[in-house]
Amino acid sequence: MDGQTRELIAIGASVCAHCQPCVSYHVAKARELGVSEDSIREAVAVGQAVERGAGAAMREYAAKVTGEGPAGAGRG
């Protein structure tokens, strides 16, 4: 895998992991390697999409495991 691809993956993973220092590092490294700003923004967007999906899945799973039913429904 080339360095540009590695940094784009790292950017998305860092966004998903909510690691601000990691995002800063990997964006700077990607720029050093000549990655376009459009590609960097796309990697950020992919990380955000994964995070949203994982968050929604975890809310559903936690509700199921705790017997809460649909997320936010609660058991009065």
C-alpha positions as CSV (number, residue, x, y, z in Angstrom):
1,M,0.0,0.0,0.0
2,D,1.4,3.4,-0.9
3,G,1.9,6.2,1.7
4,Q,-0.9,8.4,0.3
5,T,-3.5,5.6,0.6
6,R,-2.2,4.7,4.1
7,E,-2.6,8.3,5.3
8,L,-6.1,8.6,3.8
9,I,-7.2,5.5,5.7
10,A,-5.6,6.8,8.8
11,I,-7.5,10.1,8.5
12,G,-10.8,8.3,8.2
13,A,-10.0,6.0,11.1
14,S,-8.8,8.9,13.3
15,V,-12.0,10.8,12.6
16,C,-14.1,7.7,13.5
17,A,-12.0,7.3,16.7
18,H,-12.5,10.9,17.7
19,C,-8.7,11.4,18.0
20,Q,-8.0,15.0,17.3
21,P,-4.2,14.8,17.5
22,C,-4.3,11.8,15.1
23,V,-6.4,13.7,12.6
24,S,-4.0,16.7,12.7
25,Y,-1.0,14.4,12.3
26,H,-2.4,12.3,9.4
27,V,-3.8,15.3,7.5
28,A,-0.4,17.0,7.8
29,K,1.4,13.8,6.7
30,A,-1.1,13.4,3.7
31,R,-0.4,16.9,2.6
32,E,3.4,16.3,2.8
33,L,2.9,13.3,0.5
34,G,0.9,15.4,-2.0
35,V,-2.6,14.2,-1.3
36,S,-5.2,16.6,-2.7
37,E,-7.4,18.6,-0.4
38,D,-10.5,17.0,-2.1
39,S,-9.2,13.5,-1.2
40,I,-8.5,14.6,2.4
41,R,-12.0,16.0,2.7
42,E,-13.4,12.7,1.3
43,A,-11.4,10.7,3.8
44,V,-12.9,12.8,6.6
45,A,-16.4,12.3,5.2
46,V,-15.9,8.6,5.1
47,G,-14.7,8.5,8.7
48,Q,-17.7,10.6,9.7
49,A,-20.1,8.2,7.9
50,V,-18.6,5.2,9.6
51,E,-18.8,6.8,13.0
52,R,-22.5,7.7,12.4
53,G,-23.3,4.1,11.4
54,A,-21.3,2.6,14.3
55,G,-23.0,5.0,16.7
56,A,-26.5,4.1,15.5
57,A,-25.7,0.4,15.6
58,M,-24.4,0.7,19.1
59,R,-27.4,2.6,20.3
60,E,-29.7,-0.1,18.9
61,Y,-27.5,-2.9,20.4
62,A,-27.4,-1.2,23.8
63,A,-31.2,-0.8,23.8
64,K,-31.6,-4.4,22.9
65,V,-29.2,-5.7,25.5
66,T,-30.7,-3.6,28.3
67,G,-34.3,-4.4,27.3
68,E,-35.0,-0.8,26.5
69,G,-36.6,-1.5,23.2
70,P,-36.0,1.1,20.5
71,A,-33.3,3.6,21.3
72,G,-34.6,6.4,23.5
73,A,-37.8,4.6,24.4
74,G,-36.9,3.7,27.9
75,R,-39.0,1.7,30.4
76,G,-41.0,4.3,32.1
